[in-house]
């Protein structure tokens, strides 16, 4: 497949050589700082990165002079800090509501204790929000129950109060700064304030805070991660890259960010290339990078390569569940029931109550055609992770299979609301309206999907077909041609172009399209499509009195049941008409034996010759 075009940052990644002693030092710092603050997700991420650093990396670290300041033991008990020690233990057990109560008792002792109190308070409100969102399934039939604005949410007032307190803490910090000097930046409180602002529906202000955190401390991975998860447009993702390019030196975590940002921008080939350069530059086989590579292969329909990457991950870390729900999506598309069964039940044995396992089981039942069971498991996944847009899309697909179009529409719209940069729900809506013969609506959503992924052949073909139904032939031709040029995944663009040119009575271009189609897709295309192209060419060359070519394509028609009889008749006609032509040219009464010396090369067009379908 040809590379996706478009602006890319991969050129900045050329010849990366990462200092692995710096990587280990930075990851230790990140792990220790976040461990002190009970930021468990970041601690897990950093420790996993350290787990998969190579022996050579640790040798380089041990021989270097790099050191990190070891913070005081957070569990060293005194009468004054006993509340904090107990609160940490409660946080480790995910009892955030109770932990907040004990952290509040000692929040004035230090900036660290103050952060712990506000962090636990934020997590407590977030947990309430998730529990409230889980109720949408019981209220799904009620109008508007799925579309609450941030201000309408029950936890909004408490979150707003927390935001006010955080801003007050920042103003106090600035007030104590030296007069005329630069006020200090507490990246942890700044980050927390940004997270609260996201919950209040103010992503622009939140992303500004995350950028400030990165500028002050480029080792602070949670800020990068929040930008990746919550950016709503291309500009916000690119602003981070622009900030990197303005700096005199680029931190290695900024390169890691680029791998995920490129994927979010739907530049999946560039993301794969960036990940490979990081691996070659010293990071080696980090599961986080390998999973993103596998997902990117899945997104560009290279499912065999995606499966290979997922298998590699399973070999080095067989019980790592993060990202493996995407593996189940890939196996579903490949109709690989056996491997999907093994994957789902392997994680069912060890991760029964994880949302990823529910997605795997949903895909397993979907591939068996048990759509209600599949929906049940996808809904379970959403109860555990209500903001997963892909689960809503999968629910939409299942309702489409059940011909419940109204429920499918609700699911697709919910997915597009959660993740407006994902083309899948728009493509699903377009397909649904296409089935309902509402072609104007269908075209609108195909166009939205195409705008998000303009170099994706499937989006282009869907858009082209919608143009055809709106009788916009010229626009349809342009889309089909572009789909072929960027790498037609399913091989339908050339066939569609051939049919269009046939209807326009442009036989030469129709022939060119059908010939190219047979050369490029003879091993992968459906039999019906191959038969359509072959029978057209056999008829055309018979009319043009090119009997050898007609005979060759007619003989190819014998391979397909739907054209076998007509192909046999065309072979007879080609024989007879060529014999008559020879008899007329030689003026001899007897009929000479007809020899067909047509070689395969006579029918093959050079694959390097691009068909000229320009108007």
Secondary structure as GFF3:
##gff-version 3
##sequence-region A 1 615
A	DSSP	three_ten_helix	10	13	.	.	.	ID=ss1
A	DSSP	alpha_helix	20	36	.	.	.	ID=ss2
A	DSSP	alpha_helix	40	51	.	.	.	ID=ss3
A	DSSP	alpha_helix	55	63	.	.	.	ID=ss4
A	DSSP	alpha_helix	82	92	.	.	.	ID=ss5
A	DSSP	alpha_helix	96	105	.	.	.	ID=ss6
A	DSSP	alpha_helix	111	133	.	.	.	ID=ss7
A	DSSP	three_ten_helix	134	137	.	.	.	ID=ss8
A	DSSP	three_ten_helix	150	152	.	.	.	ID=ss9
A	DSSP	alpha_helix	156	175	.	.	.	ID=ss10
A	DSSP	alpha_helix	187	199	.	.	.	ID=ss11
A	DSSP	alpha_helix	203	216	.	.	.	ID=ss12
A	DSSP	alpha_helix	221	230	.	.	.	ID=ss13
A	DSSP	alpha_helix	234	246	.	.	.	ID=ss14
A	DSSP	alpha_helix	252	264	.	.	.	ID=ss15
A	DSSP	alpha_helix	268	278	.	.	.	ID=ss16
A	DSSP	pi_helix	279	283	.	.	.	ID=ss17
A	DSSP	alpha_helix	287	299	.	.	.	ID=ss18
A	DSSP	alpha_helix	303	316	.	.	.	ID=ss19
A	DSSP	alpha_helix	324	333	.	.	.	ID=ss20
A	DSSP	alpha_helix	337	350	.	.	.	ID=ss21
A	DSSP	alpha_helix	355	367	.	.	.	ID=ss22
A	DSSP	alpha_helix	371	384	.	.	.	ID=ss23
A	DSSP	alpha_helix	389	401	.	.	.	ID=ss24
A	DSSP	alpha_helix	405	418	.	.	.	ID=ss25
A	DSSP	alpha_helix	423	435	.	.	.	ID=ss26
A	DSSP	alpha_helix	439	452	.	.	.	ID=ss27
A	DSSP	alpha_helix	457	469	.	.	.	ID=ss28
A	DSSP	alpha_helix	473	487	.	.	.	ID=ss29
A	DSSP	alpha_helix	493	503	.	.	.	ID=ss30
A	DSSP	alpha_helix	507	521	.	.	.	ID=ss31
A	DSSP	alpha_helix	527	543	.	.	.	ID=ss32
A	DSSP	alpha_helix	547	557	.	.	.	ID=ss33
A	DSSP	three_ten_helix	561	563	.	.	.	ID=ss34
A	DSSP	alpha_helix	564	586	.	.	.	ID=ss35
A	DSSP	alpha_helix	600	603	.	.	.	ID=ss36
###
